[in-house]
């Protein structure tokens, strides 16, 4: 059994399997190294997919853009040094930054905004030794947006939209980037403001968690039909596990704000109470419904319109379990049974959604293993 505080690397694959996996990774990465091939693939994807609305390439973005490819290059540069991935990453960052400059609206989000471009630049910076001017320019535009959003959210009553606080578009994602650069004096105040705001969101008001989403703030029309009275999102991407992960990482780095420990325990307890297990093991619903009376409906297969969530980082047990694992103090020990690996999905493998384990979930300061072996963090 793993010790909860042991963060050493251990080998995941046998040497021959590791070499085969690395060869595949190199082959895939080599294709993404060519701009013409990338843009041809983007064009083809829009024609070939049954879900064309899901293809929205934006060069400045992490989710579907060159900023995301820059993050890939940063990881390859760390794992496979002296292969020129820092140069390839530089080209990606140039394209992403040029695209961002041409936008009249520059959102702050991690997956499609300023903090995503900044995070990608920081990943490539080799510990902050590169891209200093670019990062300073982004921060100058980003920080005022952060402070304005914190003030707006702090004064908002009767629920919030997930996009205001989540990992993808909201304050949690921005805070993830700022935590990476917590030693920059000009960014400390913005990070502290985000952490304090998220702590307040974990509290209850009139019997409901302050982070609940009322019906009129549920953006997706399909979700509006399933949850006519609002809901509480359980996904790492758009729900409360995202703030839990950020608060836990911040506490590990001694970036404390008042009420942080209580907030972490409050969210961990809530997630433990609102599981929705399935045939394959421990799981969570996509969201927990609210009732007409404004109360929380305890998850059951009958009460959860969409049933248990898929097995992915964005929704489902891998993402939630990772957030719980990061939680310091009592949380990992109390929820050890939750953190154990669940059974395989019906397809025989866990599906991918936006990446199996994004770098945003790594412990701050955690470095990837060199490529002579494939390893996993305990």
C-alpha positions as CSV (number, residue, x, y, z in Angstrom):
1,X,0.0,0.0,0.0
2,X,1.3,3.4,-0.9
3,X,2.2,5.8,1.8
4,X,0.1,9.0,1.4
5,X,3.0,11.4,1.9
6,X,5.4,9.5,-0.4
7,X,5.8,11.5,-3.7
8,X,8.6,9.4,-5.2
9,X,8.5,8.1,-8.8
10,X,8.2,4.4,-9.5
11,X,8.3,2.6,-12.8
12,X,4.9,1.9,-14.3
13,X,5.9,-0.2,-17.4
14,X,8.5,-2.9,-18.1
15,X,11.5,-1.6,-20.1
16,X,10.4,-3.0,-23.4
17,X,6.9,-1.6,-23.0
18,X,8.3,1.8,-21.9
19,X,10.4,2.0,-25.1
20,X,7.4,1.1,-27.3
21,X,5.3,3.7,-25.6
22,X,8.0,6.4,-25.9
23,X,8.3,5.5,-29.6
24,X,4.6,6.0,-30.1
25,X,4.7,9.3,-28.2
26,X,7.6,10.5,-30.4
27,X,5.7,9.6,-33.6
28,X,2.5,11.4,-32.5
29,X,4.5,14.4,-31.3
30,X,6.4,14.5,-34.6
31,X,3.2,14.9,-36.5
32,X,2.1,17.8,-34.3
33,X,5.4,19.4,-34.9
34,X,4.4,20.4,-38.5
35,X,2.1,23.4,-38.7
36,X,0.7,22.5,-42.1
37,X,-0.2,19.0,-40.9
38,X,-1.8,20.4,-37.7
39,X,-4.0,22.9,-39.7
40,X,-4.9,20.3,-42.2
41,X,-6.0,18.0,-39.4
42,X,-8.1,20.8,-37.8
43,X,-9.8,21.4,-41.2
44,X,-10.5,17.7,-41.7
45,X,-11.8,17.3,-38.1
46,X,-14.6,19.8,-38.7
47,X,-15.7,17.8,-41.8
48,X,-15.4,14.3,-40.3
49,X,-16.8,14.6,-36.8
50,X,-20.4,13.9,-36.0
51,X,-20.2,16.7,-33.5
52,X,-19.0,19.7,-35.5
53,X,-19.8,22.1,-32.7
54,X,-17.0,20.5,-30.7
55,X,-14.4,21.6,-33.2
56,X,-13.5,25.3,-32.5
57,X,-9.8,25.7,-33.2
58,X,-8.5,29.0,-31.7
59,X,-4.7,29.3,-32.1
60,X,-4.3,31.2,-28.8
61,X,-6.1,28.5,-26.7
62,X,-4.9,25.6,-24.6
63,X,-7.9,23.5,-25.3
64,X,-7.8,23.6,-29.1
65,X,-4.9,25.8,-30.1
66,X,-1.1,26.3,-30.2
67,X,-0.9,27.1,-26.5
68,X,-1.9,23.5,-25.8
69,X,0.7,22.2,-28.2
70,X,3.2,24.5,-26.4
71,X,2.4,22.7,-23.2
72,X,3.0,19.4,-24.9
73,X,6.4,20.6,-26.2
74,X,7.3,21.8,-22.6
75,X,6.7,18.2,-21.3
76,X,8.7,16.7,-24.2
77,X,11.5,19.2,-23.6
78,X,11.7,18.0,-20.0
79,X,11.4,14.3,-20.8
80,X,13.5,14.2,-24.0
81,X,16.1,16.9,-23.6
82,X,18.3,18.0,-26.5
83,X,15.7,17.1,-29.2
84,X,14.7,20.7,-29.9
85,X,11.2,20.6,-28.3
86,X,11.9,24.0,-26.7
87,X,12.3,25.5,-30.2
88,X,9.1,23.9,-31.4
89,X,7.4,25.1,-28.4
90,X,8.7,28.6,-29.0
91,X,7.1,28.6,-32.5
92,X,3.8,27.5,-30.9
93,X,3.9,30.2,-28.3
94,X,4.6,32.8,-31.0
95,X,1.5,31.7,-33.0
96,X,-0.6,31.6,-29.9
97,X,0.5,35.1,-28.7
98,X,0.0,36.6,-32.1
99,X,-3.5,35.2,-32.2
100,X,-4.3,36.6,-28.7
101,X,-3.0,40.0,-29.8
102,X,-5.5,40.1,-32.6
103,X,-8.5,39.4,-30.4
104,X,-10.7,42.2,-29.2
105,X,-12.0,40.1,-26.4
106,X,-9.4,38.4,-24.2
107,X,-11.0,36.2,-21.6
108,X,-9.0,35.2,-18.5
109,X,-9.7,31.4,-18.6
110,X,-7.1,28.6,-18.5
111,X,-8.4,26.6,-21.4
112,X,-9.3,29.5,-23.7
113,X,-7.8,32.7,-22.4
114,X,-5.0,34.8,-21.0
115,X,-4.1,32.5,-18.1
116,X,-3.9,29.5,-20.5
117,X,-1.4,31.4,-22.7
118,X,0.5,32.5,-19.6
119,X,0.5,28.9,-18.2
120,X,1.9,27.5,-21.5
121,X,4.6,30.2,-21.6
122,X,5.5,29.4,-18.0
123,X,5.7,25.7,-18.8
124,X,8.2,26.5,-21.5
125,X,10.2,29.0,-19.5
126,X,12.5,26.5,-17.8
127,X,11.8,27.7,-14.3
128,X,11.0,31.3,-15.2
129,X,14.3,31.9,-17.1
130,X,12.6,32.5,-20.4
131,X,9.6,34.4,-21.7
132,X,9.8,37.0,-18.9
133,X,8.6,39.9,-21.1
134,X,5.7,37.9,-22.5
135,X,4.6,36.8,-19.1
136,X,4.8,40.3,-17.7
137,X,2.7,41.6,-20.6
138,X,0.0,38.9,-20.1
139,X,0.0,39.5,-16.3
140,X,-0.6,43.2,-16.8
141,X,-3.8,42.5,-18.7
142,X,-4.9,39.5,-16.6
143,X,-4.6,40.7,-13.1
144,X,-7.2,43.6,-13.4
145,X,-9.6,41.0,-14.8
146,X,-9.0,38.7,-11.9
147,X,-9.6,41.4,-9.3
148,X,-12.8,42.5,-11.0
149,X,-14.1,39.0,-11.2
150,X,-13.3,38.3,-7.5
151,X,-15.2,41.5,-6.5
152,X,-18.1,40.6,-8.7
153,X,-18.3,37.0,-7.4
154,X,-17.9,38.1,-3.7
155,X,-20.9,40.3,-4.0
156,X,-23.1,37.8,-5.9
157,X,-25.8,36.1,-4.0
158,X,-28.1,33.1,-4.7
159,X,-25.7,31.0,-6.7
160,X,-23.1,31.3,-9.4
161,X,-22.5,30.0,-12.9
162,X,-19.8,27.3,-13.2
163,X,-17.8,29.5,-15.7
164,X,-17.2,32.0,-12.9
165,X,-15.3,29.7,-10.6
166,X,-14.3,26.5,-12.5
167,X,-11.0,25.1,-13.7
168,X,-11.8,25.6,-17.4
169,X,-12.9,29.2,-17.6
170,X,-13.1,30.6,-14.1
171,X,-11.1,31.7,-11.1
172,X,-9.8,28.2,-10.3
173,X,-8.0,27.9,-13.6
174,X,-6.5,31.4,-13.3
175,X,-5.4,30.5,-9.7
176,X,-3.7,27.4,-11.0
177,X,-1.5,29.5,-13.2
178,X,-0.9,32.2,-10.5
179,X,0.1,29.5,-8.0
180,X,2.9,28.5,-10.4
181,X,4.2,32.0,-10.2
182,X,3.4,32.7,-6.6
183,X,6.8,34.1,-5.9
184,X,6.2,37.1,-8.2
185,X,5.3,40.0,-5.9
186,X,2.8,41.5,-8.3
187,X,0.8,38.3,-8.6
188,X,0.6,37.3,-4.9
189,X,-2.3,39.6,-4.1
190,X,-4.3,38.3,-7.1
191,X,-3.7,34.7,-6.0
192,X,-4.7,35.4,-2.4
193,X,-7.9,37.1,-3.6
194,X,-8.8,34.1,-5.6
195,X,-8.1,31.7,-2.8
196,X,-10.2,33.7,-0.3
197,X,-13.0,34.0,-2.8
198,X,-13.1,30.2,-3.3
199,X,-13.0,29.6,0.4
200,X,-16.1,31.8,0.7
201,X,-17.8,29.8,-2.1
202,X,-17.5,26.6,-0.1
203,X,-19.7,28.0,2.7
204,X,-23.5,27.5,2.9
205,X,-26.2,30.1,2.7
206,X,-29.9,29.3,3.3
207,X,-29.1,25.5,3.4
208,X,-27.3,25.5,0.0
209,X,-23.5,25.6,-0.8
210,X,-22.7,29.1,-2.2
211,X,-21.2,27.5,-5.3
212,X,-24.6,26.0,-6.5
213,X,-25.8,27.0,-9.9
214,X,-29.5,28.1,-10.1
215,X,-31.6,27.3,-13.1
216,X,-31.2,30.7,-14.8
217,X,-27.4,30.4,-14.7
218,X,-27.2,26.9,-16.3
219,X,-25.9,27.7,-19.7
220,X,-26.4,24.4,-21.6
221,X,-29.9,23.9,-22.9
222,X,-29.8,20.1,-22.5
223,X,-28.7,20.6,-18.9
224,X,-31.5,23.0,-18.3
225,X,-34.0,20.3,-19.3
226,X,-32.4,17.8,-17.0
227,X,-32.0,20.2,-14.1
228,X,-34.9,22.6,-14.2
229,X,-34.2,23.9,-10.7
230,X,-30.4,24.1,-10.9
231,X,-27.6,21.8,-9.7
232,X,-24.2,21.4,-8.0
233,X,-21.5,20.3,-10.4
234,X,-19.3,17.4,-9.4
235,X,-16.8,17.4,-12.2
236,X,-13.1,18.5,-11.8
237,X,-13.4,20.6,-15.0
238,X,-16.5,22.6,-14.1
239,X,-17.4,21.8,-10.5
240,X,-16.2,21.9,-6.9
241,X,-13.4,19.4,-7.2
242,X,-11.5,22.0,-9.1
243,X,-11.4,24.6,-6.3
244,X,-10.7,21.7,-3.9
245,X,-7.6,20.8,-5.9
246,X,-6.3,24.4,-6.1
247,X,-6.9,25.0,-2.4
248,X,-5.1,21.8,-1.5
249,X,-2.1,22.7,-3.8
250,X,-2.0,26.2,-2.3
251,X,-1.9,24.8,1.2
252,X,0.9,22.4,0.3
253,X,2.9,25.5,-0.8
254,X,2.0,27.4,2.3
255,X,-0.1,29.9,0.5
256,X,-2.6,30.1,3.3
257,X,-5.7,32.2,3.6
258,X,-8.2,32.4,6.5
259,X,-10.6,29.4,6.5
260,X,-8.7,27.3,4.0
261,X,-8.4,24.2,6.0
262,X,-12.0,24.2,6.9
263,X,-13.0,24.8,3.3
264,X,-10.9,21.8,2.1
265,X,-12.5,19.5,4.7
266,X,-16.0,20.9,3.9
267,X,-15.7,20.1,0.2
268,X,-14.0,16.7,0.8
269,X,-16.9,15.7,3.2
270,X,-19.5,16.9,0.6
271,X,-18.0,14.9,-2.1
272,X,-17.8,11.8,0.1
273,X,-21.5,12.2,0.9
274,X,-22.6,12.7,-2.7
275,X,-21.1,9.7,-4.4
276,X,-23.0,7.7,-7.0
277,X,-21.2,4.4,-7.4
278,X,-21.8,2.2,-10.5
279,X,-21.0,-1.3,-11.7
280,X,-17.3,-0.5,-12.1
281,X,-16.7,1.0,-8.7
282,X,-16.7,4.3,-6.8
283,X,-18.0,7.2,-8.9
284,X,-19.9,10.5,-8.8
285,X,-22.8,12.0,-10.7
286,X,-22.1,14.7,-13.3
287,X,-24.2,17.0,-11.1
288,X,-26.4,16.8,-8.1
289,X,-29.9,18.2,-8.7
290,X,-31.7,20.9,-6.8
291,X,-35.4,20.6,-6.1
292,X,-38.2,23.0,-6.6
293,X,-38.0,23.8,-2.9
294,X,-34.3,24.8,-3.3
295,X,-32.9,21.8,-1.5
296,X,-30.2,19.3,-2.5
297,X,-31.4,16.0,-3.9
298,X,-29.3,13.2,-2.5
299,X,-27.8,11.3,-5.5
300,X,-29.4,8.0,-6.5
301,X,-29.7,6.3,-9.8
302,X,-33.3,7.5,-10.0
303,X,-32.5,11.0,-8.8
304,X,-29.5,11.6,-11.1
305,X,-30.9,12.3,-14.6
306,X,-27.6,11.4,-16.3
307,X,-26.7,8.6,-13.8
308,X,-23.0,8.1,-12.8
309,X,-20.5,10.1,-14.7
310,X,-18.1,8.8,-17.4
311,X,-14.7,7.8,-16.3
312,X,-12.5,10.8,-17.2
313,X,-10.5,13.6,-15.5
314,X,-13.1,16.2,-16.4
315,X,-16.1,14.3,-14.9
316,X,-16.0,11.1,-12.9
317,X,-13.8,9.3,-10.4
318,X,-10.3,10.0,-11.8
319,X,-10.6,13.8,-11.5
320,X,-12.5,13.7,-8.2
321,X,-10.1,11.2,-6.7
322,X,-7.1,13.3,-7.7
323,X,-8.6,16.3,-6.0
324,X,-9.2,14.3,-2.9
325,X,-5.7,12.9,-3.0
326,X,-4.2,16.3,-3.1
327,X,-6.1,17.4,0.0
328,X,-3.7,17.6,3.0
329,X,-4.2,16.4,6.5
330,X,-7.1,14.0,7.2
331,X,-8.6,13.9,3.7
332,X,-6.4,11.2,2.0
333,X,-6.6,8.9,5.0
334,X,-10.3,9.3,5.5
335,X,-11.1,8.7,1.9
336,X,-8.5,6.0,1.1
337,X,-11.3,3.7,-0.1
338,X,-12.4,6.4,-2.6
339,X,-8.9,6.9,-3.9
340,X,-8.3,3.3,-4.9
341,X,-8.3,2.6,-8.6
342,X,-11.8,1.8,-9.9
343,X,-12.5,-1.1,-12.3
344,X,-12.2,-0.7,-16.0
345,X,-14.9,0.9,-18.0
346,X,-17.2,-1.2,-20.2
347,X,-15.0,-0.5,-23.2
348,X,-12.1,-2.0,-21.4
349,X,-10.1,1.2,-20.8
350,X,-10.8,4.6,-19.2
351,X,-11.9,7.1,-21.9
352,X,-9.9,10.3,-22.5
353,X,-11.4,13.7,-22.1
354,X,-9.2,16.8,-22.6
355,X,-6.2,14.6,-21.6
356,X,-5.8,11.8,-19.1
357,X,-4.0,13.8,-16.4
358,X,-3.5,17.5,-17.3
359,X,-0.3,19.2,-16.0
360,X,-2.5,21.6,-14.0
361,X,-3.1,18.8,-11.6
362,X,0.5,18.1,-10.8
363,X,1.9,19.1,-7.5
364,X,3.5,22.5,-7.9
365,X,7.2,22.0,-8.6
366,X,6.7,18.4,-9.7
367,X,9.0,17.5,-12.6
368,X,8.4,14.8,-15.2
369,X,10.5,11.8,-15.3
370,X,13.2,11.3,-17.9
371,X,12.2,9.2,-20.9
372,X,14.3,6.1,-20.2
373,X,11.4,4.8,-18.2
374,X,7.7,5.6,-17.9
375,X,6.9,6.4,-14.3
376,X,4.0,7.5,-12.2
377,X,3.8,9.6,-9.2
378,X,2.5,8.1,-6.0
